[in-house]
Amino acid sequence: MELGQIHRAAVACFARQGYAATGIRELGAAVGLNSATLYHYVGGKQELLLGVISGCLTAMLAGAREAQTPADPAQRLAALVGFHVGFTASNPQTARVAEYEMRSLSPEHRQSMQGLRDEYERLFAAVLHDGERAGAFHTPDLSLARLAIMEMGTGVAHWYRPSGRLELAQVQQEFIAMALRILGAAPPTATTLPLPVRLASEPDSEPGSIPQGAA
């Protein structure tokens, strides 16, 4: 049994009905294992959720660090926003579980995962401060601007579908342009978009969804 297969089943259940409403027997049935065998693989429902969230946040951190290699603040922000949107659109169910079910972790696990999330957010905060110091960004409140930009990208998980009207690259470029407008900055002349990363935990399709694409 592949761990990714178990994570995919868990993400599908957690995203559809929530962590609290998902039983260990239901998870086992989804991958053809009894409860005892499932415990052998993952140690329990809490450990399973921790593995999903940890894998998601670790991949987000690694991808964001790799994306923001340009020295120019506008280019760095464009790379970060492009990565954030691309990652969320490519892993919508995993991203939603990581966002909403962190509250279901034990206090110890929640603290460690919150540390990863905070580190990810600091990458955005740092580039915004660099851009303001360089005179490239102009906004009354950098913290509010950061929240708006990040929440805008996170929301892609709720509506983007690959079969929709816009290609993912178009959505990424539009979000980059909107983020820079929030900061009163002109878009960079050229933006190299990072390749989308699809996690092993992301189910192949979204159960019960109606493909609607980018509205």
Secondary structure, DSSP 4 states (H G I P E B T S, - for coil): --HHHHHHHHHHHHHHH-STT--HHHHHHHHT--HHHHHHHHSSHHHHHHHHHHHHHHHHHHHHHHH---SSHHHHHHHHHHHHHHHHHHSHHHHHHHHHSGGGS-HHHHHHHHHHHHHHHHHHHHHHHHHHHTT----S-HHHHHHHHHHHHHGGGGT--TTSSS-HHHHHHHHHHHHHHHTT-PPPS---PPPP---TTS-SS-TT-------
